[in-house]
Each structure stands twice: as structure tokens, then as C-alpha cells.
Amino acid sequence: MIKINHIINLHDARFAAAENVDFISFALAKGNLKKIALTTYQDIIQWISGTYLVVDFENDIHSLLDFLDKQIPYDFLQTHDEILNQIPIDCHERLIVFTQNKNSALELLNKGLIVESLWNIEHEKHFQIINSKTPKQQNKNHSLDNSFFLETYELDYELFNEWNQNF
């Protein structure tokens, strides 16, 4: 599984979907430097299919609860483990929980939740998605920042730009 974080515009979202990315994530937490407006998220998702939509609220419980009240479409919520007990239980089956604490990660896995944890390779921050339902594929599940993804697939991105301009 591949998850791309911090999608900020339709073009990048469409490119990620065209590259068969499994999850695309949008930062909606107040204070996040890559936060997008809720209306931007709503506009983008009208044009995206074939990938799971993740809305990331970090520790911003107020924005998360407001989002749920508005009944806007999403596939997964993402939040930090510190506010897990404030999230309605009926949302837990569609929840990705971020933690940097190994004990917390194990506890969350035992509850059947999807966990995302930080690890580093060659000074690049990457995230590993751990799902207790697919333990054999744990090392194949990665979450990358949008800028890293676009740099890695720069040639494909340029070709996608050319193709996109023709329509």
C-alpha cells in the first residue's frame, strides 16, 4: 500500500490516482502548514476515484468533530493517538492512528486499528502503515509526503502535465 500525504490541489490528487496510489491524504488540522480549506477538499474529491480519501486532523479534535457533523465524504479519518478517546467509536473502523510510541502502537493494533508510525531512511521522513489484518505486508506499506512523491516520479509527473494540458 502507498499513502501520499499533504495533497494540496486537484492536479496532484489526479496524478497520485493515475499512479495507482492506494491512499491520498489531505491535511485539515488547524495549524498544519499544508492545511487546505474544507471547500478545496470538497472540490478535489468530486474529480477523484480509484483511491481512498484520508482526511488528517492530527490533534485537532474540534475540526474533526465539525467535519463529521457536516457529513462530507471520506474513506478514512486520521488522527494522533492522544485524542483517540474523544473520537466517536463508530468512526474507529475507518480510522488511521498516528503514533511515535511503540507501546501505544501495539495497544492500538490489539484493538484492531490501523496504525501509522514514523521511521527514517537516509534523512528522509517516511511513515510505515501497520495493519494487524495484513501482517505479512507490513514492510510494503508506506506513507510518503506529497513533495517526495512528486520528486520521485518527476518524469511521469511531467508527462502527466503534458497529457493533462491536451484536455
MDAnalysis code that builds the backbone (N, CA, C; Angstrom):
import MDAnalysis as mda
import numpy as np

u = mda.Universe.empty(501, n_residues=167, atom_resindex=np.repeat(np.arange(167), 3), trajectory=True)
u.add_TopologyAttr("name", ["N", "CA", "C"] * 167)
u.add_TopologyAttr("resid", np.arange(1, 168))
u.add_TopologyAttr("resname", ["MET", "ILE", "LYS", "ILE", "ASN", "HIS", "ILE", "ILE", "ASN", "LEU", "HIS", "ASP", "ALA", "ARG", "PHE", "ALA", "ALA", "ALA", "GLU", "ASN", "VAL", "ASP", "PHE", "ILE", "SER", "PHE", "ALA", "LEU", "ALA", "LYS", "GLY", "ASN", "LEU", "LYS", "LYS", "ILE", "ALA", "LEU", "THR", "THR", "TYR", "GLN", "ASP", "ILE", "ILE", "GLN", "TRP", "ILE", "SER", "GLY", "THR", "TYR", "LEU", "VAL", "VAL", "ASP", "PHE", "GLU", "ASN", "ASP", "ILE", "HIS", "SER", "LEU", "LEU", "ASP", "PHE", "LEU", "ASP", "LYS", "GLN", "ILE", "PRO", "TYR", "ASP", "PHE", "LEU", "GLN", "THR", "HIS", "ASP", "GLU", "ILE", "LEU", "ASN", "GLN", "ILE", "PRO", "ILE", "ASP", "CYS", "HIS", "GLU", "ARG", "LEU", "ILE", "VAL", "PHE", "THR", "GLN", "ASN", "LYS", "ASN", "SER", "ALA", "LEU", "GLU", "LEU", "LEU", "ASN", "LYS", "GLY", "LEU", "ILE", "VAL", "GLU", "SER", "LEU", "TRP", "ASN", "ILE", "GLU", "HIS", "GLU", "LYS", "HIS", "PHE", "GLN", "ILE", "ILE", "ASN", "SER", "LYS", "THR", "PRO", "LYS", "GLN", "GLN", "ASN", "LYS", "ASN", "HIS", "SER", "LEU", "ASP", "ASN", "SER", "PHE", "PHE", "LEU", "GLU", "THR", "TYR", "GLU", "LEU", "ASP", "TYR", "GLU", "LEU", "PHE", "ASN", "GLU", "TRP", "ASN", "GLN", "ASN", "PHE"])
u.atoms.positions = np.array([
    [0.842, -1.184, 0.000],
    [0.000, 0.000, 0.000],
    [0.880, 1.238, 0.000],
    [0.455, 2.228, -0.718],
    [1.138, 3.520, -0.722],
    [0.132, 4.590, -0.319],
    [0.553, 5.462, 0.572],
    [-0.267, 6.591, 1.015],
    [0.539, 7.860, 0.788],
    [-0.064, 8.828, 0.088],
    [0.585, 10.107, -0.163],
    [-0.090, 11.151, 0.717],
    [0.731, 11.864, 1.494],
    [0.231, 12.870, 2.436],
    [0.312, 14.269, 1.840],
    [-0.486, 15.156, 2.397],
    [-0.447, 16.594, 2.111],
    [-0.769, 16.936, 0.659],
    [-1.773, 16.288, 0.106],
    [-2.251, 16.681, -1.223],
    [-2.888, 18.060, -1.062],
    [-2.504, 19.006, -1.934],
    [-3.000, 20.373, -1.781],
    [-3.786, 20.886, -2.978],
    [-3.801, 20.114, -4.079],
    [-4.541, 20.594, -5.247],
    [-5.033, 19.420, -6.085],
    [-5.951, 19.714, -6.977],
    [-6.561, 18.687, -7.821],
    [-5.531, 18.016, -8.718],
    [-4.631, 18.783, -9.258],
    [-3.638, 18.235, -10.173],
    [-2.819, 17.128, -9.508],
    [-2.315, 17.391, -8.314],
    [-1.519, 16.382, -7.599],
    [-2.374, 15.180, -7.204],
    [-3.610, 15.419, -6.832],
    [-4.513, 14.321, -6.471],
    [-4.780, 13.421, -7.672],
    [-5.021, 14.017, -8.830],
    [-5.272, 13.237, -10.041],
    [-4.041, 12.455, -10.457],
    [-2.872, 13.071, -10.299],
    [-1.631, 12.377, -10.637],
    [-1.428, 11.174, -9.722],
    [-1.629, 11.350, -8.430],
    [-1.480, 10.241, -7.490],
    [-2.454, 9.114, -7.823],
    [-3.688, 9.468, -8.143],
    [-4.682, 8.450, -8.503],
    [-4.274, 7.740, -9.796],
    [-3.745, 8.490, -10.758],
    [-3.299, 7.894, -12.021],
    [-2.117, 6.940, -11.811],
    [-1.314, 7.206, -10.783],
    [-0.173, 6.345, -10.449],
    [-0.598, 5.167, -9.566],
    [-1.894, 4.996, -9.383],
    [-2.457, 3.886, -8.596],
    [-2.048, 3.906, -7.128],
    [-1.925, 5.107, -6.578],
    [-1.674, 5.243, -5.149],
    [-2.921, 4.766, -4.401],
    [-2.721, 4.027, -3.330],
    [-3.853, 3.454, -2.598],
    [-4.616, 4.484, -1.777],
    [-3.886, 5.405, -1.124],
    [-4.497, 6.405, -0.251],
    [-3.921, 7.779, -0.588],
    [-4.780, 8.798, -0.644],
    [-4.289, 10.172, -0.705],
    [-4.854, 10.907, 0.505],
    [-3.986, 11.692, 1.136],
    [-4.332, 12.312, 2.407],
    [-4.326, 13.830, 2.298],
    [-5.293, 14.438, 2.952],
    [-5.470, 15.890, 2.954],
    [-5.382, 16.383, 4.396],
    [-4.505, 17.364, 4.640],
    [-4.362, 17.937, 5.974],
    [-5.482, 18.948, 6.207],
    [-6.296, 18.701, 7.220],
    [-7.395, 19.609, 7.554],
    [-7.278, 20.154, 8.977],
    [-6.175, 19.859, 9.650],
    [-5.980, 20.316, 11.029],
    [-5.555, 21.775, 11.063],
    [-6.162, 22.524, 11.979],
    [-5.730, 23.906, 12.188],
    [-4.277, 23.903, 12.625],
    [-3.496, 24.825, 12.076],
    [-2.091, 24.935, 12.447],
    [-1.150, 24.147, 11.554],
    [-1.654, 23.227, 10.756],
    [-0.797, 22.478, 9.850],
    [-0.417, 23.390, 8.682],
    [0.869, 23.487, 8.387],
    [1.333, 24.376, 7.325],
    [0.833, 23.968, 5.946],
    [0.452, 22.706, 5.789],
    [-0.048, 22.218, 4.498],
    [-1.563, 22.014, 4.518],
    [-2.211, 22.645, 5.462],
    [-3.665, 22.555, 5.582],
    [-4.327, 23.169, 4.349],
    [-5.377, 22.499, 3.886],
    [-6.180, 23.064, 2.803],
    [-7.557, 23.407, 3.349],
    [-8.234, 24.300, 2.653],
    [-9.586, 24.686, 3.060],
    [-10.532, 23.513, 2.824],
    [-11.544, 23.417, 3.643],
    [-12.539, 22.355, 3.501],
    [-13.207, 22.408, 2.131],
    [-13.452, 23.607, 1.628],
    [-14.072, 23.740, 0.296],
    [-13.136, 23.222, -0.797],
    [-11.829, 23.405, -0.615],
    [-10.865, 22.868, -1.585],
    [-10.925, 21.346, -1.586],
    [-10.955, 20.751, -0.402],
    [-11.091, 19.294, -0.291],
    [-12.349, 18.821, -1.007],
    [-13.474, 19.486, -0.764],
    [-14.741, 19.101, -1.384],
    [-14.669, 19.211, -2.903],
    [-14.018, 20.244, -3.400],
    [-13.871, 20.404, -4.854],
    [-13.014, 19.293, -5.442],
    [-11.912, 18.972, -4.779],
    [-10.987, 17.951, -5.291],
    [-11.645, 16.583, -5.346],
    [-12.337, 16.193, -4.301],
    [-12.848, 14.818, -4.237],
    [-13.935, 14.537, -5.273],
    [-14.515, 15.571, -5.838],
    [-15.506, 15.360, -6.900],
    [-14.867, 14.792, -8.164],
    [-13.563, 14.963, -8.297],
    [-12.860, 14.587, -9.520],
    [-11.913, 13.406, -9.336],
    [-11.960, 12.770, -8.171],
    [-11.017, 11.690, -7.865],
    [-11.767, 10.375, -7.668],
    [-11.214, 9.313, -8.250],
    [-11.753, 7.975, -7.997],
    [-10.597, 6.975, -8.038],
    [-10.839, 5.800, -7.499],
    [-9.846, 4.736, -7.547],
    [-8.797, 4.784, -6.450],
    [-8.962, 5.664, -5.478],
    [-8.035, 5.752, -4.353],
    [-8.834, 6.095, -3.103],
    [-8.326, 5.690, -1.954],
    [-9.001, 6.015, -0.709],
    [-8.669, 7.441, -0.290],
    [-9.656, 8.157, 0.194],
    [-9.505, 9.533, 0.652],
    [-9.318, 9.543, 2.160],
    [-8.198, 10.120, 2.605],
    [-7.888, 10.209, 4.025],
    [-7.899, 11.675, 4.423],
    [-8.623, 12.011, 5.464],
    [-8.621, 13.378, 5.999],
    [-7.882, 13.346, 7.325],
    [-6.819, 14.156, 7.405],
    [-5.909, 14.121, 8.543],
    [-6.143, 15.327, 9.446],
    [-6.498, 15.047, 10.693],
    [-6.787, 16.100, 11.665],
    [-5.752, 16.200, 12.783],
    [-4.699, 15.387, 12.741],
    [-3.659, 15.393, 13.771],
    [-4.299, 15.384, 15.161],
    [-4.085, 16.437, 15.976],
    [-4.666, 16.527, 17.320],
    [-5.849, 17.483, 17.391],
    [-6.360, 17.905, 16.251],
    [-7.411, 18.921, 16.184],
    [-8.803, 18.277, 16.279],
    [-9.215, 17.943, 17.489],
    [-10.494, 17.261, 17.696],
    [-11.677, 18.130, 17.298],
    [-11.587, 19.435, 17.488],
    [-12.711, 20.319, 17.159],
    [-12.995, 20.326, 15.656],
    [-11.950, 20.414, 14.839],
    [-12.140, 20.377, 13.385],
    [-12.651, 19.015, 12.936],
    [-12.157, 17.945, 13.572],
    [-12.605, 16.600, 13.220],
    [-14.092, 16.431, 13.511],
    [-14.537, 16.822, 14.680],
    [-15.955, 16.676, 15.032],
    [-16.838, 17.561, 14.158],
    [-16.365, 18.759, 13.833],
    [-17.097, 19.647, 12.930],
    [-17.226, 19.012, 11.548],
    [-16.138, 18.396, 11.067],
    [-16.138, 17.704, 9.782],
    [-17.174, 16.578, 9.778],
    [-17.192, 15.785, 10.835],
    [-18.153, 14.682, 10.925],
    [-19.591, 15.191, 10.930],
    [-19.842, 16.307, 11.600],
    [-21.191, 16.893, 11.636],
    [-21.670, 17.296, 10.245],
    [-20.750, 17.706, 9.388],
    [-21.111, 18.165, 8.041],
    [-21.352, 17.013, 7.068],
    [-21.024, 15.808, 7.473],
    [-21.251, 14.602, 6.674],
    [-20.637, 14.700, 5.278],
    [-19.405, 15.144, 5.222],
    [-18.656, 15.249, 3.970],
    [-18.020, 13.886, 3.683],
    [-18.034, 13.442, 2.431],
    [-17.483, 12.119, 2.108],
    [-15.988, 11.975, 2.428],
    [-15.620, 10.808, 2.900],
    [-14.227, 10.430, 3.160],
    [-14.195, 8.911, 3.274],
    [-12.998, 8.348, 3.154],
    [-12.840, 6.912, 3.370],
    [-12.226, 6.606, 4.729],
    [-11.227, 7.411, 5.126],
    [-10.568, 7.213, 6.421],
    [-10.313, 8.552, 7.085],
    [-10.469, 8.577, 8.401],
    [-10.033, 9.702, 9.226],
    [-8.638, 9.364, 9.722],
    [-7.797, 10.381, 9.890],
    [-6.503, 10.151, 10.511],
    [-6.323, 11.151, 11.635],
    [-5.798, 10.658, 12.747],
    [-5.577, 11.497, 13.910],
    [-4.415, 10.938, 14.717],
    [-3.962, 11.703, 15.690],
    [-2.914, 11.235, 16.589],
    [-3.548, 10.448, 17.729],
    [-2.767, 9.569, 18.308],
    [-3.283, 8.692, 19.355],
    [-3.734, 9.439, 20.605],
    [-3.231, 10.667, 20.832],
    [-3.580, 11.412, 22.042],
    [-5.072, 11.743, 22.148],
    [-5.759, 11.831, 21.012],
    [-7.182, 12.208, 21.059],
    [-8.113, 11.064, 20.671],
    [-7.572, 9.872, 20.589],
    [-8.374, 8.721, 20.177],
    [-9.627, 8.538, 21.031],
    [-9.501, 8.737, 22.327],
    [-10.651, 8.517, 23.218],
    [-11.750, 9.566, 23.046],
    [-11.497, 10.637, 22.274],
    [-12.506, 11.668, 22.033],
    [-13.247, 11.474, 20.700],
    [-12.822, 10.489, 19.932],
    [-13.413, 10.235, 18.618],
    [-14.553, 9.238, 18.768],
    [-15.697, 9.526, 18.164],
    [-16.836, 8.598, 18.280],
    [-16.445, 7.173, 17.888],
    [-16.860, 6.218, 18.681],
    [-16.488, 4.815, 18.491],
    [-16.922, 4.295, 17.125],
    [-18.019, 4.805, 16.576],
    [-18.478, 4.315, 15.276],
    [-17.548, 4.735, 14.134],
    [-16.588, 5.610, 14.383],
    [-15.605, 6.031, 13.374],
    [-14.334, 5.180, 13.421],
    [-14.161, 4.349, 14.437],
    [-12.905, 3.631, 14.642],
    [-12.574, 2.648, 13.527],
    [-13.561, 2.070, 12.864],
    [-13.232, 1.113, 11.806],
    [-12.708, 1.804, 10.548],
    [-12.871, 3.124, 10.453],
    [-12.351, 3.897, 9.321],
    [-11.355, 4.942, 9.831],
    [-10.478, 4.506, 10.722],
    [-9.565, 5.419, 11.394],
    [-8.125, 4.940, 11.227],
    [-7.237, 5.874, 10.895],
    [-5.796, 5.621, 10.888],
    [-5.232, 6.446, 12.042],
    [-4.513, 5.795, 12.937],
    [-3.996, 6.466, 14.130],
    [-2.484, 6.611, 14.000],
    [-1.999, 7.847, 14.144],
    [-0.560, 8.113, 14.101],
    [-0.005, 8.089, 15.518],
    [1.095, 7.381, 15.688],
    [1.779, 7.362, 16.980],
    [3.272, 7.181, 16.763],
    [4.065, 7.751, 17.659],
    [5.510, 7.518, 17.647],
    [5.912, 6.644, 18.829],
    [4.941, 6.168, 19.577],
    [5.183, 5.374, 20.771],
    [4.930, 3.907, 20.449],
    [5.956, 3.063, 20.581],
    [5.841, 1.650, 20.243],
    [4.782, 0.947, 21.088],
    [4.739, 1.231, 22.379],
    [3.746, 0.586, 23.248],
    [2.335, 0.988, 22.847],
    [2.166, 2.260, 22.520],
    [0.864, 2.738, 22.074],
    [0.469, 2.059, 20.763],
    [1.440, 1.912, 19.856],
    [1.159, 1.257, 18.573],
    [0.678, -0.176, 18.781],
    [1.347, -0.907, 19.673],
    [0.947, -2.292, 19.942],
    [-0.445, -2.365, 20.560],
    [-0.724, -1.451, 21.456],
    [-2.042, -1.404, 22.092],
    [-3.132, -1.114, 21.053],
    [-2.856, -0.173, 20.156],
    [-3.822, 0.180, 19.115],
    [-4.042, -0.976, 18.151],
    [-2.953, -1.684, 17.794],
    [-3.072, -2.846, 16.917],
    [-3.934, -3.929, 17.555],
    [-3.768, -4.115, 18.853],
    [-4.579, -5.113, 19.567],
    [-6.058, -4.757, 19.545],
    [-6.367, -3.474, 19.383],
    [-7.752, -3.033, 19.276],
    [-8.266, -3.148, 17.844],
    [-7.391, -3.558, 16.911],
    [-7.798, -3.731, 15.523],
    [-7.741, -2.463, 14.691],
    [-7.026, -1.445, 15.172],
    [-6.942, -0.188, 14.443],
    [-5.765, -0.195, 13.471],
    [-5.833, 0.648, 12.465],
    [-4.720, 0.846, 11.548],
    [-3.804, 1.881, 12.171],
    [-2.514, 1.599, 12.193],
    [-1.546, 2.458, 12.860],
    [-0.527, 2.950, 11.836],
    [-0.156, 4.219, 11.958],
    [0.912, 4.785, 11.137],
    [1.990, 5.288, 12.086],
    [3.231, 4.856, 11.859],
    [4.309, 5.256, 12.761],
    [5.501, 5.773, 11.965],
    [6.265, 6.649, 12.595],
    [7.388, 7.318, 11.944],
    [8.645, 6.469, 11.963],
    [9.368, 6.486, 10.849],
    [10.712, 5.919, 10.784],
    [11.482, 6.682, 9.728],
    [12.798, 6.598, 9.763],
    [13.650, 7.393, 8.868],
    [14.554, 6.508, 8.017],
    [14.745, 6.951, 6.771],
    [15.719, 6.327, 5.871],
    [16.501, 7.454, 5.219],
    [17.798, 7.439, 5.385],
    [18.676, 8.412, 4.724],
    [18.152, 9.840, 4.825],
    [17.838, 10.256, 6.016],
    [17.421, 11.631, 6.313],
    [16.072, 12.019, 5.708],
    [15.382, 11.098, 5.108],
    [14.042, 11.375, 4.585],
    [13.040, 10.801, 5.580],
    [12.010, 11.557, 5.873],
    [10.977, 11.029, 6.764],
    [10.008, 10.191, 5.946],
    [9.775, 9.009, 6.398],
    [8.798, 8.099, 5.802],
    [7.901, 7.607, 6.929],
    [6.802, 7.073, 6.566],
    [5.908, 6.518, 7.561],
    [5.574, 5.096, 7.161],
    [5.400, 4.261, 8.120],
    [5.001, 2.890, 7.854],
    [3.592, 2.692, 8.357],
    [2.746, 2.180, 7.502],
    [1.381, 1.860, 7.902],
    [1.372, 0.407, 8.343],
    [0.899, 0.182, 9.535],
    [0.849, -1.170, 10.084],
    [-0.612, -1.531, 10.281],
    [-1.028, -2.592, 9.666],
    [-2.401, -3.042, 9.816],
    [-2.350, -4.469, 10.339],
    [-2.966, -4.698, 11.471],
    [-2.908, -6.027, 12.079],
    [-3.555, -7.092, 11.204],
    [-4.378, -6.696, 10.257],
    [-5.049, -7.677, 9.399],
    [-4.135, -8.172, 8.276],
    [-3.055, -7.432, 7.986],
    [-2.149, -7.834, 6.919],
    [-0.703, -7.829, 7.407],
    [-0.359, -8.643, 8.408],
    [0.978, -8.581, 8.989],
    [2.094, -8.955, 8.019],
    [1.819, -9.804, 7.036],
    [2.868, -10.223, 6.107],
    [3.291, -9.089, 5.179],
    [2.452, -8.082, 5.014],
    [2.766, -6.994, 4.098],
    [3.164, -5.716, 4.835],
    [3.478, -5.791, 6.106],
    [3.790, -4.585, 6.873],
    [4.942, -3.794, 6.269],
    [5.966, -4.455, 5.755],
    [7.113, -3.739, 5.216],
    [6.841, -3.151, 3.831],
    [5.718, -3.471, 3.242],
    [5.384, -2.959, 1.916],
    [4.405, -1.797, 1.980],
    [4.033, -1.376, 3.165],
    [3.055, -0.313, 3.334],
    [3.770, 0.969, 3.724],
    [3.742, 1.960, 2.836],
    [4.474, 3.182, 3.089],
    [3.619, 4.409, 2.850],
    [3.921, 5.419, 3.599],
    [3.235, 6.695, 3.506],
    [4.292, 7.763, 3.254],
    [4.138, 8.522, 2.184],
    [5.142, 9.494, 1.773],
    [4.541, 10.882, 1.694],
    [5.381, 11.889, 1.915],
    [4.933, 13.259, 1.729],
    [4.758, 13.526, 0.236],
    [3.790, 14.355, -0.105],
    [3.482, 14.665, -1.499],
    [4.716, 15.176, -2.249],
    [5.511, 16.059, -1.651],
    [6.677, 16.615, -2.341],
    [7.701, 15.529, -2.663],
    [7.918, 14.569, -1.754],
    [8.833, 13.460, -2.004],
    [8.309, 12.592, -3.141],
    [7.011, 12.325, -3.150],
    [6.381, 11.520, -4.191],
    [6.550, 12.176, -5.556],
    [6.290, 13.490, -5.633],
    [6.394, 14.189, -6.908],
    [7.832, 14.245, -7.410],
    [8.804, 14.396, -6.501],
    [10.208, 14.388, -6.905],
    [10.607, 13.013, -7.427],
    [10.143, 11.965, -6.778],
    [10.487, 10.598, -7.166],
    [9.938, 10.259, -8.548],
    [8.744, 10.740, -8.840],
    [8.092, 10.434, -10.115],
    [8.076, 11.658, -11.027],
    [9.174, 12.425, -11.002],
    [9.233, 13.694, -11.728],
    [8.961, 13.526, -13.222],
    [9.558, 12.528, -13.870],
    [9.348, 12.326, -15.307],
    [7.895, 11.983, -15.597],
    [7.326, 11.060, -14.832],
    [5.917, 10.720, -15.008],
    [5.035, 11.937, -14.789],
    [5.409, 12.764, -13.804],
    [4.642, 13.964, -13.483],
    [4.661, 14.935, -14.665],
    [5.832, 15.101, -15.288],
    [5.938, 15.977, -16.453],
    [5.099, 15.448, -17.615],
    [5.141, 14.133, -17.846],
    [4.316, 13.534, -18.903],
    [2.830, 13.706, -18.595],
    [2.482, 13.536, -17.325],
    [1.094, 13.731, -16.905],
    [0.662, 15.179, -17.161],
    [1.540, 16.128, -16.890],
    [1.239, 17.545, -17.150],
    [0.954, 17.774, -18.628],
    [1.798, 17.206, -19.502],
    [1.599, 17.357, -20.950],
    [0.268, 16.747, -21.375],
    [-0.003, 15.540, -20.894],
    [-1.255, 14.867, -21.237],
    [-2.450, 15.680, -20.740],
    [-2.349, 16.188, -19.520],
    [-3.439, 16.933, -18.895],
    [-3.736, 18.238, -19.632],
    [-2.695, 18.860, -20.202],
    [-2.889, 20.127, -20.919],
    [-3.620, 19.923, -22.240],
    [-3.613, 18.722, -22.756],
    [-4.293, 18.432, -24.017],
    [-5.803, 18.277, -23.847],
    [-6.264, 18.248, -22.605],
    [-7.701, 18.066, -22.349],
    [-8.319, 19.276, -21.709],
])
